[in-house]
Amino acid sequence: MNSVVTVSERMTKLNVCVIIPTYNNHKTLQRVLDGVLELTSNVIVVNDGSTDTTPQILETYKVITLISVVKNQGKGNALKEGFRKAKELGFDHAITIDSDGQHFPDDITVFLDALEQEGKDILLIGSRNMAHESVPKKSSFGNKFSNFWFWFETGIKLNDTQSGYRLYPLNAIPKKFFTKKFEFEIEVIVRTAWNGVDVKNVPIKVLYDPSERVSHFRPFRDFTRISILNTVLVLLLFLYIKPRDFFRSFKKKSFKEFLKDDVLSSSDSNLKKALSIALGVFCGIAPFWGFQTAIVISIAVLLRWNKALAFTFSNISIPPMIPFVIYGSLKVGGLFVEDKAKFSFGDPITFSHIKTNIFQYLIGSFILATVMAFIFGVGSYLVLSLSKKSRE
């Protein structure tokens, strides 16, 4: 009895509740509920439109907080409803446990131990022994597939990213989500990691009983949804997250620190630095208006070039330089088109010139970007080489 009180007190102190999403798991639901209620009464159950005897079972549990969704909307939606209710009740953390009987309620203490040890917001995922003989092979493959993409999108290596046994920091996860089916559990951990929250595994037990367990995962449809989500997340990673993170770290540096860390003391070779500068100049002049930063950082990350140098030189198209870039692009483009725009350097150069001479501008800007990138690349390589010799 003392251990039960201790767990309950710990959950109260840490402000943790348990969320159980359920859909047509009447064979195992009662066992899961009884096991959890032995540890805590802070339980939220989301009945996601069950059509079996689930409603009748839940009616007998007066102590739980029950959310009933009339029509099945998907596990992600059920979790979102549970999160919303948990925050409404004032909880800071929520442990989610599946109702299909694969998880052991007494593993709640594993999450509490880890939360107490960390002492900060953290997202914990129960790590199952996927080599256990009872684990279906398709589940093991799906988990490896998910682990790879989570690592690719966040840089965090985990052993298990698909387990539904988790602890969520309710105030640190995104406020809005785009998915509501099984893929939600991938979206939430990736985007929470992007918010700077640590995501870690904790060891848990697992039981797959084919005579009781009911899986609602539809291989083709849900795998397609997950693949589409990962495609979107990868695009966001390179077009927004990587540039955002780099820009945040870059803003913290003074020019002196930048010169020392990213130019003089960088371990990159002079060739790589020169190529990074050339890349920045090219992306800064080329007609990538509004996307220069995202494109230049993404390419630098992919090629493992110097992101700081590439980003710095992409700013060759800062506002004071824009008229000169437009003028140069139109002049160069005029060498390759028949019906070219007529103007002189003294004329005011604006974006309207681009609108009326778009083809001339596009050709000219790419050619000008290539030529200037070559000039800056070769020039910087020579300067860096001479600078290195003088230091030696």
C-alpha positions in Angstrom: 0.0 0.0 0.0 2.9 2.3 0.8 4.3 1.9 -2.8 0.9 2.9 -4.2 0.7 6.0 -2.1 4.3 6.9 -3.0 3.6 6.7 -6.7 0.4 8.7 -6.4 2.2 11.3 -4.3 5.1 11.5 -6.8 2.6 12.1 -9.6 0.8 14.8 -7.7 4.1 16.5 -6.9 5.3 16.4 -10.5 1.8 17.3 -11.7 1.5 14.3 -14.0 -1.7 12.6 -15.3 -2.3 9.5 -17.4 -4.1 9.6 -20.8 -5.5 6.4 -22.2 -6.8 6.7 -25.8 -9.0 3.7 -26.7 -10.9 2.4 -29.7 -12.5 -1.0 -29.7 -10.1 -2.6 -27.2 -12.8 -4.0 -24.8 -10.8 -7.2 -24.3 -7.8 -5.5 -22.6 -9.2 -2.1 -21.6 -10.4 -3.1 -18.1 -7.1 -4.7 -17.2 -5.2 -1.6 -18.3 -7.5 0.7 -16.4 -7.4 -1.3 -13.2 -3.6 -1.4 -13.4 -3.3 2.4 -13.8 -5.9 3.2 -11.2 -3.9 1.2 -8.6 -1.2 3.9 -9.0 -3.1 7.1 -9.6 -6.7 8.5 -9.9 -5.5 11.2 -12.3 -6.7 9.3 -15.4 -8.1 10.7 -18.6 -9.7 8.2 -21.0 -10.5 9.2 -24.5 -13.1 6.9 -26.1 -12.5 7.5 -29.8 -15.9 6.4 -31.2 -15.7 2.7 -30.0 -18.5 0.5 -31.4 -17.9 -2.5 -29.1 -18.6 -2.8 -25.3 -16.1 -0.1 -24.4 -18.8 2.5 -23.4 -20.4 0.1 -21.0 -17.0 -0.8 -19.5 -16.1 2.9 -19.0 -19.5 3.6 -17.3 -18.4 1.6 -14.3 -15.3 3.8 -13.7 -16.6 6.9 -11.9 -13.2 8.2 -10.8 -11.8 8.7 -14.3 -12.2 11.8 -16.5 -13.9 10.6 -19.6 -13.9 12.2 -23.1 -16.2 10.6 -25.6 -15.7 11.2 -29.3 -18.9 10.2 -31.2 -17.2 9.1 -34.4 -13.7 7.5 -34.6 -11.2 10.3 -35.6 -7.9 8.5 -35.2 -5.4 8.1 -32.4 -3.7 11.4 -33.0 -7.0 13.3 -32.5 -7.7 11.3 -29.4 -4.3 12.3 -27.9 -4.9 15.9 -28.8 -8.3 15.8 -27.0 -6.5 14.2 -24.0 -3.8 16.9 -24.0 -6.3 19.7 -24.2 -8.2 18.3 -21.2 -5.1 17.6 -19.2 -3.9 21.3 -19.7 -7.4 22.4 -18.8 -7.2 20.5 -15.5 -3.8 22.1 -14.8 -1.4 19.2 -15.4 2.1 19.9 -16.6 2.9 16.4 -17.9 0.9 13.5 -19.3 1.9 9.8 -19.6 0.1 8.1 -22.5 -0.5 4.4 -22.4 -2.1 2.3 -25.0 -5.3 0.3 -24.1 -4.4 -2.8 -26.1 -2.6 -4.5 -23.2 1.0 -4.4 -24.6 2.1 -1.9 -21.9 2.6 -2.6 -18.1 1.1 0.1 -15.9 3.8 -0.4 -13.3 6.3 1.0 -15.8 4.8 4.5 -15.0 7.5 4.6 -12.2 10.2 4.4 -14.9 8.9 7.7 -16.5 8.6 9.3 -13.1 12.2 8.3 -12.2 13.5 9.8 -15.4 11.5 13.0 -15.1 12.7 13.5 -11.5 16.3 12.9 -12.6 16.1 15.4 -15.5 14.4 18.1 -13.5 13.2 19.9 -16.7 10.8 19.6 -19.6 11.6 16.4 -21.5 9.7 14.1 -23.8 10.2 10.4 -22.9 9.4 7.4 -25.1 9.2 3.9 -23.7 11.8 1.7 -25.4 10.4 -1.8 -26.0 12.6 -4.9 -26.6 11.8 -5.2 -30.3 13.8 -8.4 -30.5 11.3 -10.1 -28.2 9.8 -13.2 -29.8 6.2 -11.9 -29.3 6.9 -8.7 -31.3 5.5 -8.9 -34.8 8.2 -8.6 -37.6 6.2 -5.8 -39.3 6.3 -3.8 -36.0 10.1 -4.2 -35.7 10.6 -3.1 -39.4 8.3 -0.1 -39.0 10.1 0.9 -35.8 13.5 0.9 -37.6 12.1 2.9 -40.5 10.7 5.4 -38.0 13.9 5.6 -36.0 15.9 6.4 -39.1 13.7 9.3 -40.2 13.5 10.7 -36.7 17.3 10.7 -36.6 17.5 12.3 -40.0 15.0 15.0 -39.1 16.3 15.8 -35.6 19.8 14.4 -35.3 18.6 12.4 -32.2 19.2 8.6 -32.2 16.6 6.5 -30.4 15.9 2.8 -30.2 12.1 3.2 -30.3 10.1 6.0 -31.7 6.8 4.2 -32.3 5.9 3.2 -28.7 2.7 4.8 -27.5 3.9 4.6 -23.9 5.3 8.2 -23.5 5.6 11.1 -21.1 4.8 14.5 -22.8 5.7 17.9 -21.4 2.3 19.5 -22.1 3.6 23.1 -22.0 6.5 22.4 -24.3 4.9 20.5 -27.2 3.5 22.5 -30.2 0.1 24.1 -29.7 -1.2 23.1 -33.2 -0.8 20.0 -35.2 -1.4 19.0 -38.8 -2.2 15.3 -38.4 -4.7 13.3 -36.4 -4.1 9.6 -37.2 -1.2 7.3 -36.3 1.3 9.7 -37.9 0.6 12.2 -35.2 2.9 10.4 -32.8 5.8 11.1 -35.3 4.8 14.7 -35.9 4.7 15.5 -32.2 8.1 14.1 -31.3 9.9 15.7 -34.3 8.3 19.1 -33.8 8.9 19.0 -30.0 12.6 18.2 -30.7 12.7 21.1 -33.1 11.5 23.3 -30.2 14.6 22.5 -28.3 13.1 19.9 -26.0 15.2 16.7 -25.2 13.6 13.5 -26.5 14.9 10.3 -24.9 14.1 6.6 -24.5 13.4 4.9 -21.2 13.3 1.0 -20.9 9.8 -0.6 -20.6 8.4 -4.1 -20.7 6.1 -5.2 -23.5 3.6 -7.9 -24.1 2.0 -8.8 -27.5 -0.8 -11.3 -27.0 -2.3 -12.1 -30.4 -5.4 -13.6 -28.7 -6.2 -10.2 -27.1 -4.5 -7.5 -28.9 -6.4 -5.6 -31.6 -4.3 -3.4 -34.0 -6.0 -0.6 -35.9 -2.9 0.2 -38.0 -3.8 -0.2 -41.7 -0.4 -0.9 -43.4 -0.9 0.6 -46.8 -3.0 3.7 -45.9 -1.2 4.6 -42.7 2.3 3.9 -44.1 1.4 6.2 -47.0 0.3 8.9 -44.5 3.6 8.5 -42.5 5.7 8.7 -45.7 3.9 11.9 -46.8 4.4 13.4 -43.3 8.2 12.5 -43.4 8.5 14.1 -46.8 6.9 17.3 -45.5 9.0 17.3 -42.4 12.2 16.9 -44.4 11.2 19.9 -46.6 10.5 21.9 -43.5 13.8 20.8 -42.0 15.9 22.2 -44.9 13.7 25.2 -45.9 13.0 26.5 -42.4 14.4 24.6 -39.3 18.0 24.5 -40.4 18.1 28.2 -41.5 16.2 29.2 -38.4 18.6 27.4 -36.0 21.6 28.7 -37.8 20.4 32.2 -37.9 19.6 32.1 -34.1 23.2 30.9 -33.4 24.7 33.3 -35.9 22.9 36.3 -34.3 24.6 35.6 -31.0 28.1 36.1 -32.5 29.9 39.4 -32.8 31.8 40.1 -36.1 35.1 39.5 -34.3 33.8 36.1 -33.1 32.6 35.3 -36.6 35.9 36.2 -38.2 37.8 34.1 -35.6 35.6 31.0 -35.5 34.2 30.7 -39.0 36.9 32.3 -41.1 40.4 32.1 -39.5 40.1 29.2 -37.0 37.6 27.1 -38.9 38.9 23.5 -39.6 37.4 23.7 -43.1 39.9 23.8 -45.9 40.5 26.9 -47.9 38.8 25.3 -50.9 35.7 24.5 -48.8 35.6 28.1 -47.5 36.0 29.5 -51.0 33.2 27.2 -52.3 31.0 28.3 -49.4 31.6 32.0 -50.3 30.9 31.3 -54.0 27.6 29.5 -53.0 26.5 32.4 -50.9 27.2 35.0 -53.7 25.4 32.8 -56.2 22.3 32.4 -54.1 22.4 36.1 -53.1 22.3 37.3 -56.7 20.2 34.5 -58.3 16.4 35.2 -58.4 15.6 33.4 -55.2 13.9 36.4 -53.6 12.7 35.6 -50.1 14.3 32.1 -50.1 18.0 32.9 -50.3 18.7 32.1 -46.6 16.7 28.8 -46.7 18.3 27.7 -49.9 21.9 28.6 -49.1 21.8 27.0 -45.6 20.1 23.9 -46.9 22.7 23.4 -49.7 25.6 24.1 -47.2 24.2 21.6 -44.8 23.8 18.9 -47.6 27.3 19.5 -48.9 28.8 20.0 -45.5 30.3 23.4 -46.4 30.8 26.4 -44.2 27.2 27.6 -43.3 28.4 30.8 -41.7 30.4 32.0 -44.8 27.7 30.9 -47.2 25.0 32.8 -45.3 27.1 35.9 -44.8 27.9 36.2 -48.5 24.3 35.5 -49.5 23.6 38.9 -48.1 25.2 40.5 -51.1 21.7 41.4 -52.1 20.9 43.5 -49.0 18.6 46.5 -49.8 21.3 49.1 -50.8 22.7 46.6 -53.3 19.4 45.5 -54.9 19.2 48.3 -57.6 22.8 47.3 -58.7 21.9 43.6 -58.7 18.8 44.3 -60.8 20.7 46.6 -63.1 23.5 44.2 -63.7 21.1 41.3 -64.3 19.1 43.2 -66.8 22.3 44.5 -68.6 23.8 41.0 -68.8 20.4 39.5 -69.8 20.2 42.1 -72.6 23.2 40.5 -74.2 21.2 37.3 -74.8 17.7 38.5 -75.8 16.5 40.3 -78.9 13.8 42.5 -77.4 15.8 43.9 -74.6 14.9 46.7 -72.2 16.4 50.1 -72.9 17.7 52.1 -70.0 20.8 53.7 -68.7 22.6 53.5 -65.3 21.3 56.9 -64.3 17.6 55.7 -64.6 16.0 54.6 -61.3 16.0 50.8 -61.2 13.1 49.1 -59.4 11.3 45.8 -59.3 8.9 47.1 -62.0 11.8 46.6 -64.5 11.8 42.9 -63.5 8.1 42.6 -64.1 8.2 44.1 -67.6 11.4 42.3 -68.6 11.2 39.1 -66.6 12.8 36.8 -69.2 15.8 39.2 -69.7 16.2 39.5 -65.9 16.1 35.7 -65.2 18.7 34.9 -67.8 20.9 37.8 -66.8 20.6 37.1 -63.0 21.7 33.5 -63.3 24.6 34.4 -65.6 25.6 37.3 -63.3 25.3 35.1 -60.3 27.5 32.4 -61.8 30.2 34.9 -62.9 30.3 36.7 -59.6 30.3 33.4 -57.7 33.4 32.4 -59.7 35.1 35.7 -59.1 34.4 35.7 -55.4 35.3 32.0 -55.1 38.6 32.2 -56.8 39.5 35.6 -55.2 38.7 34.4 -51.7 40.7 31.2 -52.2 43.7 33.2 -53.2 43.3 35.6 -50.2 42.8 32.7 -47.8 45.8 30.9 -49.1 48.0 34.0 -48.9 46.7 34.7 -45.4 47.5 31.2 -44.3 51.1 31.5 -45.6 51.6 34.8 -43.8 50.4 33.3 -40.5 52.8 30.4 -40.9 
